[in-house]
Amino acid sequence: MARKIKIDNNTYECPACGYRWSKTMGMTDLSFDEDEHCPCCPDCGELIEDGDDYE
C-alpha cells in the first residue's frame, strides 16, 4: 500500500502512476478496493493509504 503524495494544499498524486486528484473532491476521485477495503487509484489500481500526507 502506497502513501499518497501531497503536491500542494489541494492536490495529491498516486506514487505508482502519477494520477492526480483534488483534495476538495475528497475520495470521490479515487476507486475503492472491495477486497482490501481501502481507496485505490482509478488508473493503476495502486492501494492508497489515507494517512499522513507526504510532499
N, CA, C and O atoms as CSV, one atom per row, in Angstrom:
chain,resi,resn,atom,element,x,y,z
A,1,MET,N,N,0.845,-1.166,0.000
A,1,MET,CA,C,0.000,0.000,0.000
A,1,MET,C,C,0.896,1.237,0.000
A,1,MET,O,O,1.829,1.338,0.797
A,2,ALA,N,N,0.607,2.164,-0.890
A,2,ALA,CA,C,1.434,3.358,-1.038
A,2,ALA,C,C,0.807,4.560,-0.344
A,2,ALA,O,O,-0.414,4.670,-0.232
A,3,ARG,N,N,1.656,5.440,0.110
A,3,ARG,CA,C,1.175,6.694,0.696
A,3,ARG,C,C,0.983,7.710,-0.423
A,3,ARG,O,O,1.827,7.838,-1.310
A,4,LYS,N,N,-0.130,8.426,-0.371
A,4,LYS,CA,C,-0.366,9.464,-1.365
A,4,LYS,C,C,0.699,10.541,-1.242
A,4,LYS,O,O,1.242,10.762,-0.159
A,5,ILE,N,N,0.999,11.211,-2.346
A,5,ILE,CA,C,1.991,12.274,-2.374
A,5,ILE,C,C,1.258,13.603,-2.423
A,5,ILE,O,O,0.406,13.824,-3.283
A,6,LYS,N,N,1.595,14.482,-1.496
A,6,LYS,CA,C,0.967,15.801,-1.469
A,6,LYS,C,C,1.726,16.722,-2.418
A,6,LYS,O,O,2.919,16.963,-2.238
A,7,ILE,N,N,1.025,17.237,-3.433
A,7,ILE,CA,C,1.629,18.143,-4.406
A,7,ILE,C,C,1.538,19.587,-3.901
A,7,ILE,O,O,2.528,20.318,-3.893
A,8,ASP,N,N,0.341,19.979,-3.485
A,8,ASP,CA,C,0.119,21.288,-2.879
A,8,ASP,C,C,-1.048,21.144,-1.908
A,8,ASP,O,O,-1.473,20.024,-1.626
A,9,ASN,N,N,-1.568,22.240,-1.397
A,9,ASN,CA,C,-2.639,22.162,-0.398
A,9,ASN,C,C,-3.933,21.576,-0.927
A,9,ASN,O,O,-4.821,21.249,-0.139
A,10,ASN,N,N,-4.066,21.434,-2.234
A,10,ASN,CA,C,-5.306,20.940,-2.806
A,10,ASN,C,C,-5.132,19.730,-3.721
A,10,ASN,O,O,-6.126,19.204,-4.222
A,11,THR,N,N,-3.914,19.277,-3.953
A,11,THR,CA,C,-3.674,18.230,-4.944
A,11,THR,C,C,-2.822,17.103,-4.368
A,11,THR,O,O,-1.830,17.346,-3.681
A,12,TYR,N,N,-3.225,15.870,-4.660
A,12,TYR,CA,C,-2.471,14.678,-4.268
A,12,TYR,C,C,-2.162,13.857,-5.502
A,12,TYR,O,O,-2.826,14.000,-6.529
A,13,GLU,N,N,-1.156,12.994,-5.411
A,13,GLU,CA,C,-0.725,12.188,-6.555
A,13,GLU,C,C,-0.504,10.747,-6.146
A,13,GLU,O,O,-0.028,10.468,-5.046
A,14,CYS,N,N,-0.854,9.827,-7.044
A,14,CYS,CA,C,-0.579,8.403,-6.855
A,14,CYS,C,C,0.921,8.188,-7.044
A,14,CYS,O,O,1.469,8.601,-8.067
A,15,PRO,N,N,1.598,7.555,-6.088
A,15,PRO,CA,C,3.041,7.342,-6.216
A,15,PRO,C,C,3.411,6.319,-7.294
A,15,PRO,O,O,4.560,6.282,-7.735
A,16,ALA,N,N,2.472,5.502,-7.716
A,16,ALA,CA,C,2.774,4.470,-8.706
A,16,ALA,C,C,2.681,4.974,-10.142
A,16,ALA,O,O,3.536,4.655,-10.967
A,17,CYS,N,N,1.635,5.769,-10.450
A,17,CYS,CA,C,1.435,6.145,-11.850
A,17,CYS,C,C,1.335,7.644,-12.093
A,17,CYS,O,O,1.341,8.080,-13.244
A,18,GLY,N,N,1.243,8.441,-11.032
A,18,GLY,CA,C,1.178,9.882,-11.215
A,18,GLY,C,C,-0.222,10.448,-11.366
A,18,GLY,O,O,-0.372,11.644,-11.619
A,19,TYR,N,N,-1.262,9.617,-11.219
A,19,TYR,CA,C,-2.632,10.123,-11.276
A,19,TYR,C,C,-2.828,11.149,-10.173
A,19,TYR,O,O,-2.435,10.915,-9.031
A,20,ARG,N,N,-3.435,12.287,-10.505
A,20,ARG,CA,C,-3.648,13.346,-9.514
A,20,ARG,C,C,-5.128,13.540,-9.235
A,20,ARG,O,O,-5.971,13.411,-10.122
A,21,TRP,N,N,-5.423,13.856,-7.969
A,21,TRP,CA,C,-6.804,14.145,-7.598
A,21,TRP,C,C,-6.836,15.336,-6.655
A,21,TRP,O,O,-5.838,15.694,-6.031
A,22,SER,N,N,-8.008,15.933,-6.573
A,22,SER,CA,C,-8.206,17.138,-5.788
A,22,SER,C,C,-8.660,16.807,-4.374
A,22,SER,O,O,-9.506,15.936,-4.174
A,23,LYS,N,N,-8.095,17.504,-3.396
A,23,LYS,CA,C,-8.495,17.320,-2.006
A,23,LYS,C,C,-9.944,17.767,-1.800
A,23,LYS,O,O,-10.658,17.199,-0.974
A,24,THR,N,N,-10.375,18.777,-2.547
A,24,THR,CA,C,-11.738,19.288,-2.378
A,24,THR,C,C,-12.785,18.278,-2.827
A,24,THR,O,O,-13.917,18.301,-2.344
A,25,MET,N,N,-12.416,17.395,-3.742
A,25,MET,CA,C,-13.337,16.338,-4.174
A,25,MET,C,C,-13.265,15.139,-3.233
A,25,MET,O,O,-14.064,14.208,-3.341
A,26,GLY,N,N,-12.317,15.166,-2.321
A,26,GLY,CA,C,-12.182,14.074,-1.363
A,26,GLY,C,C,-11.851,12.759,-2.036
A,26,GLY,O,O,-11.112,12.728,-3.020
A,27,MET,N,N,-12.390,11.682,-1.513
A,27,MET,CA,C,-12.088,10.356,-2.034
A,27,MET,C,C,-12.978,9.987,-3.222
A,27,MET,O,O,-12.872,8.878,-3.745
A,28,THR,N,N,-13.842,10.887,-3.651
A,28,THR,CA,C,-14.728,10.566,-4.780
A,28,THR,C,C,-13.959,10.396,-6.079
A,28,THR,O,O,-14.434,9.719,-6.991
A,29,ASP,N,N,-12.765,11.004,-6.182
A,29,ASP,CA,C,-11.940,10.852,-7.378
A,29,ASP,C,C,-11.263,9.483,-7.433
A,29,ASP,O,O,-10.850,9.042,-8.506
A,30,LEU,N,N,-11.148,8.813,-6.298
A,30,LEU,CA,C,-10.476,7.517,-6.235
A,30,LEU,C,C,-11.481,6.380,-6.351
A,30,LEU,O,O,-12.679,6.576,-6.151
A,31,SER,N,N,-10.989,5.210,-6.670
A,31,SER,CA,C,-11.810,3.998,-6.685
A,31,SER,C,C,-11.731,3.362,-5.297
A,31,SER,O,O,-11.002,3.836,-4.425
A,32,PHE,N,N,-12.489,2.282,-5.106
A,32,PHE,CA,C,-12.467,1.584,-3.819
A,32,PHE,C,C,-12.201,0.112,-4.061
A,32,PHE,O,O,-12.892,-0.532,-4.852
A,33,ASP,N,N,-11.196,-0.421,-3.375
A,33,ASP,CA,C,-10.849,-1.837,-3.494
A,33,ASP,C,C,-11.678,-2.620,-2.475
A,33,ASP,O,O,-11.446,-2.522,-1.270
A,34,GLU,N,N,-12.637,-3.390,-2.962
A,34,GLU,CA,C,-13.542,-4.136,-2.080
A,34,GLU,C,C,-12.813,-5.203,-1.267
A,34,GLU,O,O,-13.179,-5.461,-0.120
A,35,ASP,N,N,-11.785,-5.825,-1.847
A,35,ASP,CA,C,-11.046,-6.879,-1.143
A,35,ASP,C,C,-10.228,-6.317,0.012
A,35,ASP,O,O,-10.164,-6.921,1.083
A,36,GLU,N,N,-9.610,-5.173,-0.202
A,36,GLU,CA,C,-8.742,-4.570,0.818
A,36,GLU,C,C,-9.474,-3.540,1.676
A,36,GLU,O,O,-8.956,-3.103,2.704
A,37,HIS,N,N,-10.671,-3.157,1.257
A,37,HIS,CA,C,-11.473,-2.163,1.977
A,37,HIS,C,C,-10.741,-0.842,2.154
A,37,HIS,O,O,-10.704,-0.289,3.254
A,38,CYS,N,N,-10.162,-0.340,1.078
A,38,CYS,CA,C,-9.481,0.944,1.126
A,38,CYS,C,C,-9.493,1.580,-0.260
A,38,CYS,O,O,-9.762,0.895,-1.247
A,39,PRO,N,N,-9.206,2.883,-0.352
A,39,PRO,CA,C,-9.195,3.558,-1.646
A,39,PRO,C,C,-8.027,3.102,-2.505
A,39,PRO,O,O,-6.981,2.696,-1.998
A,40,CYS,N,N,-8.225,3.176,-3.807
A,40,CYS,CA,C,-7.163,2.829,-4.738
A,40,CYS,C,C,-7.215,3.762,-5.946
A,40,CYS,O,O,-8.233,4.405,-6.205
A,41,CYS,N,N,-6.121,3.826,-6.669
A,41,CYS,CA,C,-6.007,4.677,-7.846
A,41,CYS,C,C,-6.923,4.140,-8.950
A,41,CYS,O,O,-6.886,2.944,-9.238
A,42,PRO,N,N,-7.741,4.991,-9.572
A,42,PRO,CA,C,-8.615,4.524,-10.645
A,42,PRO,C,C,-7.857,4.177,-11.921
A,42,PRO,O,O,-8.393,3.460,-12.767
A,43,ASP,N,N,-6.620,4.664,-12.088
A,43,ASP,CA,C,-5.844,4.375,-13.293
A,43,ASP,C,C,-5.054,3.074,-13.196
A,43,ASP,O,O,-5.102,2.248,-14.108
A,44,CYS,N,N,-4.316,2.886,-12.078
A,44,CYS,CA,C,-3.436,1.717,-11.995
A,44,CYS,C,C,-3.846,0.704,-10.925
A,44,CYS,O,O,-3.319,-0.408,-10.894
A,45,GLY,N,N,-4.785,1.078,-10.046
A,45,GLY,CA,C,-5.238,0.154,-9.018
A,45,GLY,C,C,-4.380,0.111,-7.772
A,45,GLY,O,O,-4.647,-0.682,-6.869
A,46,GLU,N,N,-3.338,0.961,-7.700
A,46,GLU,CA,C,-2.471,1.020,-6.517
A,46,GLU,C,C,-3.301,1.396,-5.295
A,46,GLU,O,O,-4.077,2.352,-5.338
A,47,LEU,N,N,-3.141,0.652,-4.213
A,47,LEU,CA,C,-3.848,0.972,-2.977
A,47,LEU,C,C,-3.259,2.251,-2.395
A,47,LEU,O,O,-2.039,2.405,-2.330
A,48,ILE,N,N,-4.125,3.166,-1.972
A,48,ILE,CA,C,-3.683,4.455,-1.458
A,48,ILE,C,C,-3.958,4.530,0.036
A,48,ILE,O,O,-5.102,4.425,0.478
A,49,GLU,N,N,-2.903,4.711,0.795
A,49,GLU,CA,C,-3.045,4.843,2.238
A,49,GLU,C,C,-3.451,6.276,2.553
A,49,GLU,O,O,-2.774,7.221,2.149
A,50,ASP,N,N,-4.545,6.435,3.268
A,50,ASP,CA,C,-5.051,7.760,3.607
A,50,ASP,C,C,-4.557,8.151,4.988
A,50,ASP,O,O,-5.342,8.340,5.917
A,51,GLY,N,N,-3.248,8.268,5.106
A,51,GLY,CA,C,-2.648,8.614,6.393
A,51,GLY,C,C,-1.963,9.951,6.306
A,51,GLY,O,O,-2.521,10.910,5.773
A,52,ASP,N,N,-0.766,10.020,6.821
A,52,ASP,CA,C,-0.009,11.269,6.781
A,52,ASP,C,C,0.265,11.668,5.344
A,52,ASP,O,O,0.484,10.822,4.478
A,53,ASP,N,N,0.249,12.962,5.107
A,53,ASP,CA,C,0.498,13.483,3.762
A,53,ASP,C,C,1.989,13.720,3.576
A,53,ASP,O,O,2.632,14.368,4.402
A,54,TYR,N,N,2.533,13.190,2.485
A,54,TYR,CA,C,3.956,13.363,2.191
A,54,TYR,C,C,4.124,14.256,0.998
A,54,TYR,O,O,3.355,14.184,0.040
A,55,GLU,N,N,5.144,15.110,1.053
A,55,GLU,CA,C,5.432,16.000,-0.067
A,55,GLU,C,C,6.562,15.440,-0.882
A,55,GLU,O,O,6.963,16.042,-1.879
